Amino acid sequence: MNKRSSWFMGAICGAALAFGLSLGGYAVGADEASSSSMVQQILGAKSKADQEALAAQYEQEARELQAKAKEHREMAKAYDKAGYFGPGGKFDLVRHCNNLAKKYEDAAKESLALAKAQRSLAEKMK
């Protein structure tokens, strides 16, 4: 393995590690506690304030997802600018980041739709 390909493999491994860490607990279930808490909040939502609190959580989730989308768009630009060439060419890395950004953006839209639905429920409560 020559010096350039060794460096490239190190960069790819580092990027993969950074991506895995950026997902945090989602990949290993550390988010399970908050997911369980959210289920309990949904089941226990009896008042307008409870519904508003759920809506606020969905909005917070949307902001976090939008930040992740932005981060991946910036990573795609960086890969493109740096001219990384891997087994499939630099566009595989750019496309990978752009695909993730799109998925995060779609998830953020879904979270905002949930927040809107929760606010609608809250308006119907006394």
Buried (B, 14 or more C-beta within 10 A) or exposed (E): EEEEEEEBEEBBEEBEEEBEEBEEEEEEEEBEEEEEEBEEBEEEBEEBEBBBBBBEBBBEBBEBBBEBBEBBBEBBEEBBEEEBEBEEEBBBBBBBBBEBBEBBBEBBEBBBEBBEBBBEBBEEEE
